[in-house]
Amino acid sequence: MSSGVAVNPACMEKFQELKLGKKLKYIVYKLNDTNTEIVVDKTSESANYDDFVADLPEAQCRWAVYDFEFEKEGAGKRNKLLFFAWSPDDSKIKQKMVFASSKDALRRSLNVALEIQGTDFSEVAYESVFEKASKGA
C-alpha cells in the first residue's frame, strides 16, 4: 500500500552526491510537516557511526542511507550502501503508519539493496548492522 507521499527531488540529488561524490557519509530523511513529501532532514560527512545513530531521534520515525565501510576478514575493506527504516517504539502510531506506507516510494527511487529496520537502538547498533552488511559482501 502506498500513502501517495511524494519524494522531494533534493532527496535524489543528495543520494547521488553520497553515492558518487564519496564526501557525504549519510543522509537522514523525514516527512515534511504536512506529511505530503519526503524531504532531506540532515546530511553529514562524519565517518563516525555513533554520530549517525545519534542523529536518529528517540521518538520520531526517519529513513536514512548510510555508506557503511567495514573490514571483511581475508577480503579487505568493503563499502555497502544501507537503507535504514527507523521507526522507534516510542513514536506515534499515526506517524509509524504513514512512514511504513511511504517507505517504498523513497526506497524505490534510491535503489539501495540492503535494508536495516530499527525500532530501538540495539537494532541499529554497529555490531548488528555489521553482521547484516557483511553477509553477502
C-alpha positions in Angstrom: 0.0 0.0 0.0 1.3 3.4 -0.9 0.5 6.6 1.0 0.7 8.9 -2.0 3.6 10.8 -0.4 5.9 12.4 -2.9 9.7 12.3 -2.8 11.3 15.7 -3.0 13.9 15.9 -5.9 16.6 17.0 -3.3 16.4 13.5 -1.8 17.7 12.0 -5.1 20.3 14.8 -5.6 21.8 14.2 -2.1 21.7 10.5 -2.7 23.6 10.8 -5.9 26.1 13.1 -4.1 26.6 10.5 -1.5 26.9 7.6 -4.0 29.2 9.3 -6.5 31.0 12.0 -4.6 32.1 9.9 -1.7 32.1 13.0 0.5 28.8 12.5 2.3 28.7 9.6 4.7 25.0 9.6 5.4 21.6 11.2 4.7 18.6 11.3 7.1 15.2 11.7 5.5 11.9 12.6 7.1 8.3 13.6 6.2 7.5 17.3 5.9 5.2 18.9 8.4 2.1 18.2 6.4 3.1 14.5 5.7 2.8 15.1 1.9 6.5 14.9 0.9 9.7 13.1 1.9 12.5 15.7 2.4 16.2 15.7 3.5 16.4 16.1 7.2 20.2 16.1 7.6 23.4 15.1 5.8 26.8 14.5 7.3 30.4 13.9 6.3 31.2 12.3 9.6 32.6 8.8 9.3 31.8 8.1 13.0 28.9 5.6 13.1 27.9 6.8 16.6 27.3 10.3 15.1 24.8 8.7 12.6 23.0 6.8 15.4 22.8 10.0 17.5 21.0 11.7 14.5 18.2 9.2 14.8 15.5 10.8 17.1 14.3 8.7 20.0 10.6 9.1 19.4 10.3 10.1 15.7 10.5 8.0 12.5 13.2 8.6 9.9 14.7 6.9 6.9 18.4 7.1 6.2 21.0 6.0 3.8 24.4 5.2 5.2 27.7 4.5 3.4 28.8 1.6 5.6 32.5 0.8 5.4 33.8 -2.3 7.1 36.6 -4.9 7.0 35.8 -8.3 5.8 38.2 -11.0 7.0 40.5 -12.0 4.2 38.8 -9.7 1.7 39.9 -6.2 2.9 37.7 -3.1 3.0 34.2 -3.1 1.8 31.5 -0.5 1.3 27.8 -1.0 1.2 25.0 1.5 1.0 22.4 0.7 3.6 18.8 1.9 3.8 17.6 2.4 7.3 13.9 2.4 8.2 13.9 3.9 11.7 10.5 3.5 13.5 11.1 3.7 17.2 8.7 2.0 19.6 8.1 5.4 21.3 6.9 7.1 18.1 3.2 7.9 17.5 1.1 5.2 15.8 -0.1 7.5 13.0 3.5 8.5 12.2 4.5 4.8 12.1 1.7 4.0 9.7 2.4 6.9 7.3 6.2 6.1 7.4 5.5 2.4 6.7 3.3 3.1 3.8 5.6 5.8 2.4 8.9 3.9 2.6 8.6 2.1 -0.7 8.4 5.4 -2.6 11.7 6.5 -1.2 13.4 3.1 -1.3 12.4 2.6 -5.0 13.7 6.0 -6.0 17.1 5.4 -4.2 17.6 1.8 -5.3 19.5 0.6 -2.2 19.8 -3.2 -1.8 20.1 -3.8 1.9 17.5 -2.5 4.4 18.0 -2.3 8.1 14.9 -1.9 10.2 15.1 -0.4 13.6 12.6 0.0 16.4 15.2 0.6 19.1 18.9 1.5 19.2 20.0 -2.1 19.7 18.7 -3.0 16.2 20.9 -0.2 14.7 24.0 -0.9 16.9 27.2 -1.2 14.9 27.6 -4.9 15.6 24.1 -5.7 14.5 24.5 -3.7 11.3 27.9 -5.1 10.6 26.6 -8.7 10.8 23.9 -7.9 8.2 26.1 -5.9 5.9 29.0 -8.4 5.9 26.8 -11.4 5.0 26.8 -11.0 1.2 29.9 -8.8 0.8 
